[in-house]
């Protein structure tokens, strides 16, 4: 999926990642007002890293966005 589809899924409560984030074991959670929080899984528990307000050109051009199958917050 592309970044637009991923953002729409995130706005509907899904957690998203892409090939760049996935390599590091990271994912994004939409917080609202255009702000995402980036997390890393540590021992299967989400660890907050920082807020993401701007996406790099590589993230924008990536067509490897996907929704996480499992939600580590539950």
C-alpha positions as CSV (number, residue, x, y, z in Angstrom):
1,X,0.0,0.0,0.0
2,X,1.1,3.6,-0.4
3,X,1.5,6.2,2.3
4,X,-1.9,7.7,1.7
5,X,-3.6,4.3,2.2
6,X,-1.4,3.7,5.3
7,X,-2.3,7.1,6.9
8,X,-6.0,6.4,6.3
9,X,-5.7,3.0,8.0
10,X,-3.8,4.6,10.9
11,X,-6.5,7.3,11.2
12,X,-8.9,4.4,11.7
13,X,-6.9,2.9,14.6
14,X,-4.5,0.6,12.8
15,X,-0.7,0.5,13.5
16,X,1.4,0.9,10.4
17,X,5.0,0.2,9.3
18,X,7.0,0.1,6.1
19,X,10.1,-1.6,4.8
20,X,12.4,1.1,6.4
21,X,10.7,1.0,9.8
22,X,10.3,-2.8,9.8
23,X,14.1,-3.3,9.4
24,X,14.5,-1.6,12.8
25,X,11.5,-3.3,14.4
26,X,9.6,0.0,14.5
27,X,6.0,1.0,13.8
28,X,3.8,4.1,13.9
29,X,0.7,4.9,15.8
30,X,-1.5,7.8,14.8
31,X,-2.1,10.2,17.8
32,X,-4.2,12.8,16.0
33,X,-3.8,16.2,14.4
34,X,-1.2,14.8,11.9
35,X,1.1,13.5,14.7
36,X,2.3,9.9,14.8
37,X,4.3,8.2,17.6
38,X,7.1,5.9,16.6
39,X,7.5,2.7,18.7
40,X,10.0,-0.1,19.0
41,X,9.0,-3.6,20.3
42,X,11.1,-4.6,23.3
43,X,10.2,-8.1,24.6
44,X,6.9,-7.9,22.7
45,X,6.0,-4.6,24.5
46,X,5.8,-1.3,22.7
47,X,8.5,1.3,23.7
48,X,7.8,4.9,22.8
49,X,10.7,6.5,20.8
50,X,9.5,9.9,19.6
51,X,6.8,11.8,17.7
52,X,6.8,11.9,13.9
53,X,5.4,15.1,12.3
54,X,7.2,14.9,8.9
55,X,8.0,12.0,6.7
56,X,11.2,11.7,4.7
57,X,11.1,11.5,0.9
58,X,12.0,7.8,1.2
59,X,8.9,7.2,3.4
60,X,6.7,9.2,1.1
61,X,7.8,7.3,-2.0
62,X,7.7,3.8,-0.4
63,X,5.0,1.5,-1.6
64,X,5.8,-1.0,1.1
65,X,3.5,0.4,3.8
66,X,1.5,-2.2,5.7
67,X,-0.8,-2.6,8.6
68,X,0.5,-4.6,11.6
69,X,-1.3,-7.9,12.0
70,X,-1.1,-7.8,15.8
71,X,-1.6,-4.9,18.1
72,X,1.0,-4.9,21.0
73,X,-1.1,-2.4,23.0
74,X,-3.8,-5.0,23.7
